[in-house]
Amino acid sequence: MSANTRMPVLFVGHGSPMNAIEDNEFSRTWEELGRTLPRPKAVLCISAHWETRGTSITAMSQPRTIHDFYGFPRELNEKQYPAPGSSLLADMVKRTVSLVEVIEDHDWGLDHGSWSVLCRMYPAVVQLSLNRDLSLDEHYRLGQELAPLRDEGIMILGSGNMVHPLVWQPGSKPVRTGRSSTMRD
């Protein structure tokens, strides 16, 4: 990576956590992105699966793999993503953000919104929570404050999806229920 390379910001609709263990169009696309995009020094992931009161950032040296789903095959529940953490990146984010106080978290880890995508691409190092107390405008401003990290070799990855909760069962089909969808037999 050259000194002038600005890292991209990606938003990935991570879909089913099964993409972490299946060979399909999604997993192959994520693998291709990992091969073709500039290699980041680190990844700051903002997952739809970690909402907090206040803004938190993982700051442990070895975040645990969180299996925050149920009803999936044992193989998925046994999948581990032993990506290293980075207290240096956590500190960099804390110094960069002035809109809100960013609190170090040493318990959370990496939920499937992070590891199910990144296990196909890069090692994730820190995850930033979604602050339930911020307005849409404040979240936008927070994103603007994080943007300079891209010039430091940090890739910013947003991971989420339009449909949650997702419970997978063999033969399940999505069922439209008002403003959201659920999985039903």
N, C-alpha and C positions, 0 to 999 in steps of 0.2 A: 504494500500500500504506500503510495507516495504521500509526501507531507501535505499535498493539496487535495487529497481525496476526501470528499465529504461523504460520510456514511448515509445510506438511505434510511428512511423511516418506513417501516412495513406495517400494514394492518392485515392480519390473517384471520379469516373466519375459521377457527380451528375445527369446527364440526364435531363429529363423534371422536371420543378418545381412542376408538378402535384404529384410527389412522396411525397411531403410534406403532402398531404391530402388524398392520395389514399392508400389502403391496397393492396400491391403487393409484388413481390419477392424482389425488391430493398428496399422498406421501411421496410420489415420484416428483411432483412439482416442487415440493419443499426441498427434496434432495438436490434438484437441479439449481434452485436458488442458492443453496449452500455452496455449490460448485462454481456458480457464475458471478455472484455478487462479490464485491471486495470483502476480504476477510476482516472482520472487526477485531479490535483489541478486546472488546467486551460487548455484552448485550444487556440493555436495560429493557426488561419486559414489563408491560402493563397488561395484566390479565383481567378479563371480566369476572374471574372467579375469586378475586380478593378485594372485597369492599370493607372499608374500615371507617370509623369515626376518627377523623384526622388523616394525615398522610404518612404512611409507613414505608420503609424500605428494608429489604432483607439485608443483613449485615454479618451473617455468619460465614465461616470459612468453608463449610460443607453443608449446603441446604439439603434438607431431606426431600425425597420424592413424595408428594402428597397424592393419594389416590382418592380424590374428592368426587366419587361417583359410586354407584352401586348397580347390581344386576348385570354386570359384564363378565366375560369369561375370566377364569383364573389366570390365564396367561397375561392378560392386561393388568390385573391386580398385582402380579409379581414383577412387572416391568419396573426397573429402576433407572434413574437418570442421574448418575453421580457427577454432576457438573460442579466445578469449584465455585465458591462464592468470592466476593471481592469487597473487603471493607474499604479499599481505596476508592472503588467506584461509588460505594455508598456515601463516603465522605465527599466525593466530587459532586454528587447529586445534591447533598445537603448544602454545600457551599454555593451551588448554582441557583437553587430555588430560593426566592425571597418572598413569594406570594404567601406561602404557608410554612410552618415549621415541619420539617421532615424528621420523623422519629425512627431511630434504628429498631429493627425487630430481629430478635435472635431465636424465634420460635417457629415462624410460619413455614418457610421452605419454598418449594416450587410446585404449584398446583398444575393440573393437567392442561390448563390454558397456556402454560409455559412449556412444560416438558414434552407434551405430546407433539408439538410443532418443532421445538428446538432439537429434540433427539435426532431429527432428520437433517438438521442444518448446522448448528454450532453449539458450543457449550453456553448455557445461560449462566450468568453470574449473579445478577441481582434482579429482584422483582419489586416494582413500586405499586402500592395499593391504589385503588380508586377511592377517593375521599367522598363519602356519602353527603358530607356537609357542604361541599362546594357546588356552586351553580354551574351551568353549562359555560357561561362566560369565564368563570374562574378556572375551570378545567382547560379551556382554550388558552388562557394566559399562562397556566402552568406548562402546557405544551410548548408555548413560545419560550419560556424560561429554560426548558430542557434542550431546545434546539442547538445551542452552542456545543453541547456534548458531541454532536455529530462531527464537528471539526476536530475533535480529540480522538477520533477513531472508534467512537461508541455508536453501535447500531441501536436504534430505538424500535421496539417491536410491540405493537398493540395486538392483543389476541382476544377474540371474543366470538360471538355468533348471535344471530337474531333469535335463536330458539333455545330456551333453557327453562326448566331442567330437562335433561335428556336421559331417559332410562332406556337402555337397549335390551331387547329380548329377541331371540331368534324369531324371525317372521314379523317383527314389529313394522308398522307403517305409521307415518306421521298423520295425525288427526288434527284438523283445524278446530280450535276452540276459542272463538272470539278473536282477541288481539294477539294471541300466542298459539304455538303449536305444542303438542305433547306427543310422546310415543305411546301407542296402544297396541295390544295384540290384535 
